[in-house]
Every structure is written in structure tokens, then in C-alpha cells.
Amino acid sequence: MTSTSPDPGLVARLRAAGCVFAEDEAALLESAPVTAREREEMVVRRVAGEPLELILGWAEFCGLRIRVAPGVFVPRQRSALMVELALRQAGRGAVRKVLDLGCGTGALGAAIAARVPDAEVWATDIDPAAVECARQNLPPSRVLLGDLYDPLPHDLQLDVIVANAPYVPSDQIRNMPPEARDHEHHVALDGGTDGLEVQRRVIEQAPKHLAPGGVLVIEAGQEQAPVTASLMRGQGLLAEIHHDEDLYATAVTGTARRRAAPKSEASL
């Protein structure tokens, strides 16, 4: 089996448009099962600045093809660190119920479900477009519309909460790459004045939703991470900061303390 290089002319067009990975993008566009005319329309859209993932209709994440939709936050490769941290919890045999909070496409939940098939994965998002999209990537009945934890069953206790909450300060959104700034709903990007407004709400409410020993995983900017960890400690969680240099990723975990076992009569 031989592979062919993408058309040099297409690569040149993409590179001139500012596509850093022009060769890879050209190969993906050429592999799309479309007519030559449809492919040219796709190229024109990409050259105009539309995200490649929206043009293809999917994004690769943790070895999966995740369905994407206009306006919905496209999964970033750096978020694979969050999946890895959730799977560490699974390695301890402690993952039965998982929440992908502010799920966007549901990529985090889908990646965890692919590695832990017996996990019961829930997802919530306040954006109807995100919920509709995530229902294509996760069991639809457990993808719920609403603010953070509000739509969940009141008695649901979670072993893992993964929350890629928006953490860009409001006045910095204008400096984001146009693929995000112009094509993703700002509710998925805007973290408020200091970038931590949504995170604060996620952390404040997490303890009552976590099972004993359960873990909250939040993506954060590297400079924000110490503040995120401090917020977790303020809620009684055991916080730890994690970095992945290869992914340029930072995440913070907060583990709920296990309840002390009651003393037996014999020990009294």
C-alpha cells in the first residue's frame, strides 16, 4: 500500500492563507468523500478562515472522530490531559459515574467512555447547540440542557467530573485566534473578568456532587492554576496541579476526601 503526498498547489493555497499545518490539512481535505466541486468549496471555506473541523464535520480527539457543529467549542488536543487524569481514577477502579460538565461536543465524556466502557457518562451544557451536538457523540438521554449541575438528577453522586469551563478573561477574547473568536459561541470562551468566574461556580458546587474519593478535573491556564487549586482547597478538596509539556496543557484535580469508616462496637 502506497501513500501519495497532497497536491502541492493545494498545500500552497492553504499555507498562503496562514494554515500552519498546511500539508496535513490538505491531506484531510483530499481524503473527504466528496466531489471535486464540493472539495473546492471546502477549500474556499478554509482559505476564508473557517475552522477545518467544521468543514470536515468532525475533529480527531484521543483517537476518536468527534462530531462537531457550528458555534460549538471544538475539542483541543491539550484537553487530552484531562482524559488522562480521569483515567488515572479509573485505574484505581473508582469510575462508575462520570460528568462532562459544560460538555461542548461531549468529546471528554466520549473519550472516557471509549476507555471505560462500563462507565455511566452524563453531560450538561447551557448552550442548546452544544447539547444537540453532544447527543451525537454520547448517549442522548444523558446529555442535558442547563446551567452546570442544575439539570442532573438530585441524588446523582459522581466519581469523576471533567470540566473544561471557559477560562479566557473577557477582555482577552479579542486576542484569540479567529477560528475560535469568530466561530465559537462566546459562552464557551468567556471566563469573566479574571477568567475564573465559571470555574468558581463549578468548584463551589462540586463537593455535594462528588462521591467520597471522587475527583474534579478542570483545565486551566498555567498562570491561573495556583488560584484554581486554592479555590479547590477552600472547598475541602485535595488539590494538585498537573502539566503536560508535550500538549502545552495544564489541569488541576481536586479529590473529595473519603469519609471515615464508623468504628465497630469491638473497637469502642
C-alpha positions, 0 to 999 in steps of 0.5 A: 500500500502506497501513500501519495503526498497532497497536491502541492498547489493545494498545500500552497493555497492553504499555507498562503492563507496562514494554515500552519499545518498546511500539508496535513490539512490538505491531506484531510481535505483530499481524503473527504468523500466528496466531489471535486466541486464540493472539495473546492468549496471546502477549500474556499471555506478554509482559505476564508478562515473557517475552522477545518473541523467544521468543514470536515464535520468532525475533529480527531480527539484521543483517537476518536472522530468527534462530531462537531457543529457550528458555534460549538467549542471544538475539542483541543488536543491539550484537553487530552490531559484531562482524559488522562487524569480521569483515567488515572481514577479509573485505574484505581477502579473508582469510575462508575459515574462520570460528568462532562460538565459544560460538555461542548461536543461531549468529546471528554465524556466520549473519550472516557467512555471509549476507555471505560466502557462500563462507565455511566457518562452524563453531560450538561451544557447551557448552550442548546447547540452544544447539547444537540451536538453532544447527543451525537457523540454520547448517549442522548438521554444523558446529555442535558440542557442547563446551567452546570449541575442544575439539570442532573438528577438530585441524588446523582453522586459522581466519581469523576467530573471533567470540566473544561469551563471557559477560562479566557478573561473577557477582555482577552477574547479579542486576542484569540485566534479567529477560528475560535473568536469568530466561530465559537459561541462566546459562552464557551470562551468567556471566563469573566473578568479574571477568567475564573468566574465559571470555574468558581461556580463549578468548584463551589458546587462540586463537593455535594456532587462528588462521591467520597474519593471522587475527583474534579478535573478542570483545565486551566491556564498555567498562570491561573492554576495556583488560584484554581487549586486554592479555590479547590482547597477552600472547598475541602478538596485535595488539590494538585496541579498537573502539566503536560509539556508535550500538549502545552496543557495544564489541569488541576484535580481536586479529590473529595476526601473519603469519609471515615469508616464508623468504628465497630462496637469491638473497637469502642 
